[in-house]
Amino acid sequence: MCPYCKVAMTVRGGKERESHFSHPPNLSCAESTRVEGNYSKYKKQIKNESPRRQLLVSMIRDELEISAKIHDTIQVLDG
């Protein structure tokens, strides 16, 4: 049952897509469409940004640690 519109849902899936719940044809509610769209964007964002973010954080930390060795006024704190 859809948590937003309370319509009975069916389980779908096959060779190309993994199993998932689906509204009956032509009965998809706007809220579930919005939530699923946001979730898809989130998954893509995490997939694309995670490796880049870790590299960027590492580079910035290295630069800060080098600067901290040169300048007494700079401290590198975890967190």
C-alpha positions in Angstrom: 0.0 0.0 0.0 1.3 3.4 -0.9 2.1 5.4 2.3 1.0 8.6 0.6 -2.2 7.9 -1.4 -3.1 4.5 0.2 -3.6 2.7 -3.2 -2.7 -1.0 -3.3 0.7 -1.5 -5.0 2.1 -4.4 -6.9 5.6 -5.9 -7.0 7.4 -5.5 -10.3 10.8 -6.5 -11.6 12.6 -8.4 -14.3 15.9 -8.9 -16.1 16.7 -5.2 -16.5 15.3 -3.7 -13.2 15.4 -5.1 -9.7 12.2 -5.8 -7.8 10.3 -2.8 -6.7 6.8 -1.7 -5.7 4.7 0.1 -8.3 1.3 1.9 -8.5 -1.3 0.4 -10.8 -1.0 1.9 -14.4 -2.1 5.6 -14.5 -2.6 5.8 -10.7 0.8 7.1 -9.6 0.4 9.8 -6.9 2.3 13.1 -7.1 3.9 12.7 -3.6 5.5 9.3 -4.3 6.7 10.5 -7.7 8.4 13.5 -6.0 9.9 11.4 -3.2 11.3 8.8 -5.7 12.7 11.6 -7.9 14.5 13.2 -4.9 15.8 9.8 -3.9 17.2 9.1 -7.4 18.9 12.5 -7.4 20.4 11.8 -4.0 21.8 8.4 -5.1 23.3 9.9 -8.2 24.8 12.8 -6.2 26.4 10.4 -3.7 27.8 8.2 -6.4 29.3 11.2 -8.2 30.5 13.2 -5.3 31.9 10.7 -2.8 35.2 9.9 -4.5 35.8 13.6 -5.5 34.9 14.8 -2.0 37.3 12.5 -0.3 40.1 13.6 -2.6 39.3 17.2 -2.1 39.2 16.9 1.7 42.6 15.1 1.6 44.2 17.8 -0.6 42.9 20.6 1.6 44.0 18.9 4.8 47.5 18.4 3.4 47.8 22.1 2.4 46.6 23.1 5.9 49.1 20.9 7.6 51.9 22.2 5.6 50.8 25.8 6.3 50.5 25.0 10.0 54.2 23.9 10.1 55.2 27.3 8.5 52.8 29.6 10.5 52.3 29.4 14.2 48.8 31.0 14.0 47.3 28.1 12.0 45.9 25.0 13.7 44.5 21.9 12.0 41.7 20.4 14.0 39.8 17.2 13.3 36.0 17.4 12.9 
